[in-house]
Amino acid sequence: MHAHVRLPRPAAAFRLAPMSSPHSSWIADPAVLRDRLSTSPSRVGLDTEFIRERTFWPQLALVQVAIERDDGIEVLLVDPLAPGIPEALRPMLADPAILKIMHSASEDLVAFAHACGVAPAPLFDTQIAAALAGTGGGMGYQRLVQEALGIPLAKGETRSDWLRRPLSDTQLEYAVDDVAHLFALHDVLAGQLAALGRSAWLEEDCARLVATAGNLEGDRWPQLGGRAGLFLDADAQRRLARLLRWREQHARQQDRPRSWILDNELATLLARDPPADIAALQRRLDAHPKAPRKLHQAIWQALTTALPDEADMPLSRGEEPDRKQLKRLQQAVAERSAALGLPDGVLASRKWLEAMVEGADWPGALAGWRRLELEPVLAPLLDGAGEPATGSV
């Protein structure tokens, strides 16, 4: 039997001091923003509203900064569309002495990295913290505030046009709510993680999230990110890597969604059955309803030009992972997750387990604390023992 961990009481059982209503200020002047941030608080609550329907990069439309003052919480509603505001935000975002408390921060981090030139760090992501504390995996902010603090929040402005000016009163109220409870959530969740000895787990996961957001170059081998190239031969996989890497660079430069540049289906077709010459490519593009016809020269160059590091490119084995072995790994992970009181998917995703079945050595997030927890039960299976290990871990 696995040794089970005794979890702390549910977050809602913690007694919290009543929180007075926060006061807020609209800020569109960089000098005013610098003045409000000049006290260098030890922690801030942070959130953004952004638009990403027609662009590659999330377009910052609003930044909410919660600060603890002597008379309560102040929420700065910062207009990133105003000149100089992104530069005025940068010192606070980069200050290692200021903890940034955010919820489900991955896209917000990318928006900050692009607009302000820095991803906020150090980070305390309350969604990740709730998962590691056993409260729940992938919980939305409203649900977590309800479960942890017993406070119901409105959801009415999730699909608002945040680029319009002025923002409505209901938009502003919603924006304030999105950061007003982050300090209370931090206090509850940090206490739970400390009681479980998992504070370092959160620090590791948040640091990885920040590092990923700060990488503005894109994935080195984008063809491995999906199943499109799984059954392509080696040459076709190389062509797909060329096309997808070109697409990534072009989408970033033009600030357009990847699919608007070249969709996955067409990229895979061109990689599998390449046209004989540029005229044949043009005919193929003309016959495809969503093809970027005006980009035929760039696509031809990408398709026919070897990548400088192509010799290092990892190749798919061209077959599905061993389903039986994958199922054994998933079973072992599920048992260990239950023993630790963790929600499904927190210890190891199917994607990472498939990579291990194919021979990867503890890839991505499976390194670090996850490897320490999983190696005793997964190593025998990966070595061919065939059955999950039993006994305490």
Summary of the structure (lengths in Angstrom):
residues: 393
radius of gyration: 24.0
end to end distance: 9.1
largest distance: 71.8
contacts: 1173
relative contact order: 0.11
helix: 50%
strand: 10%
